[in-house]
Amino acid sequence: MAPGVAERRTHTYIRHGTTSLFAALDIVTGAVIGKCYKRHRATDFLDFLRQIDRAVPKERDIHLVMDNYPSRKLWDRSVRG
């Protein structure tokens, strides 16, 4: 791996116990809806969104604020110089 070049994974890459956590906070009640997944796929995220939809009453609006950690990390670095 060279400086400034993103490391790539092969098709045989294994996460070695890493899990992905998706979590949602109901700011009215303070309740947290969360689920861990062994993989980090779009289908897992869609499953989590459906879980939120089932848990929240239909008459209430849902607002999503999503944090894309890698881009935030890069932004933090650029701000610090």
MODELLER restraints for C-alpha pairs under 7 A, 6 or more apart:
rsr = mdl.restraints
at = mdl.atoms
rsr.add(forms.Gaussian(group=physical.xy_distance, feature=features.Distance(at['CA:1:A'], at['CA:7:A']), mean=6.16, stdev=0.5))
rsr.add(forms.Gaussian(group=physical.xy_distance, feature=features.Distance(at['CA:18:A'], at['CA:38:A']), mean=6.98, stdev=0.5))
rsr.add(forms.Gaussian(group=physical.xy_distance, feature=features.Distance(at['CA:19:A'], at['CA:36:A']), mean=6.26, stdev=0.5))
rsr.add(forms.Gaussian(group=physical.xy_distance, feature=features.Distance(at['CA:19:A'], at['CA:37:A']), mean=5.65, stdev=0.5))
rsr.add(forms.Gaussian(group=physical.xy_distance, feature=features.Distance(at['CA:19:A'], at['CA:38:A']), mean=4.88, stdev=0.5))
rsr.add(forms.Gaussian(group=physical.xy_distance, feature=features.Distance(at['CA:19:A'], at['CA:39:A']), mean=6.65, stdev=0.5))
rsr.add(forms.Gaussian(group=physical.xy_distance, feature=features.Distance(at['CA:20:A'], at['CA:36:A']), mean=5.48, stdev=0.5))
rsr.add(forms.Gaussian(group=physical.xy_distance, feature=features.Distance(at['CA:20:A'], at['CA:37:A']), mean=5.12, stdev=0.5))
rsr.add(forms.Gaussian(group=physical.xy_distance, feature=features.Distance(at['CA:20:A'], at['CA:38:A']), mean=6.36, stdev=0.5))
rsr.add(forms.Gaussian(group=physical.xy_distance, feature=features.Distance(at['CA:20:A'], at['CA:39:A']), mean=6.56, stdev=0.5))
rsr.add(forms.Gaussian(group=physical.xy_distance, feature=features.Distance(at['CA:20:A'], at['CA:40:A']), mean=6.01, stdev=0.5))
rsr.add(forms.Gaussian(group=physical.xy_distance, feature=features.Distance(at['CA:21:A'], at['CA:35:A']), mean=5.87, stdev=0.5))
rsr.add(forms.Gaussian(group=physical.xy_distance, feature=features.Distance(at['CA:21:A'], at['CA:36:A']), mean=4.43, stdev=0.5))
rsr.add(forms.Gaussian(group=physical.xy_distance, feature=features.Distance(at['CA:21:A'], at['CA:37:A']), mean=6.42, stdev=0.5))
rsr.add(forms.Gaussian(group=physical.xy_distance, feature=features.Distance(at['CA:22:A'], at['CA:34:A']), mean=5.64, stdev=0.5))
rsr.add(forms.Gaussian(group=physical.xy_distance, feature=features.Distance(at['CA:22:A'], at['CA:35:A']), mean=5.55, stdev=0.5))
rsr.add(forms.Gaussian(group=physical.xy_distance, feature=features.Distance(at['CA:22:A'], at['CA:36:A']), mean=6.35, stdev=0.5))
rsr.add(forms.Gaussian(group=physical.xy_distance, feature=features.Distance(at['CA:23:A'], at['CA:32:A']), mean=6.81, stdev=0.5))
rsr.add(forms.Gaussian(group=physical.xy_distance, feature=features.Distance(at['CA:23:A'], at['CA:33:A']), mean=5.59, stdev=0.5))
rsr.add(forms.Gaussian(group=physical.xy_distance, feature=features.Distance(at['CA:23:A'], at['CA:34:A']), mean=4.13, stdev=0.5))
rsr.add(forms.Gaussian(group=physical.xy_distance, feature=features.Distance(at['CA:23:A'], at['CA:35:A']), mean=6.52, stdev=0.5))
rsr.add(forms.Gaussian(group=physical.xy_distance, feature=features.Distance(at['CA:24:A'], at['CA:32:A']), mean=5.60, stdev=0.5))
rsr.add(forms.Gaussian(group=physical.xy_distance, feature=features.Distance(at['CA:24:A'], at['CA:33:A']), mean=5.04, stdev=0.5))
rsr.add(forms.Gaussian(group=physical.xy_distance, feature=features.Distance(at['CA:24:A'], at['CA:34:A']), mean=6.24, stdev=0.5))
rsr.add(forms.Gaussian(group=physical.xy_distance, feature=features.Distance(at['CA:25:A'], at['CA:31:A']), mean=5.96, stdev=0.5))
rsr.add(forms.Gaussian(group=physical.xy_distance, feature=features.Distance(at['CA:25:A'], at['CA:32:A']), mean=4.63, stdev=0.5))
rsr.add(forms.Gaussian(group=physical.xy_distance, feature=features.Distance(at['CA:25:A'], at['CA:33:A']), mean=6.47, stdev=0.5))
rsr.add(forms.Gaussian(group=physical.xy_distance, feature=features.Distance(at['CA:26:A'], at['CA:32:A']), mean=6.27, stdev=0.5))
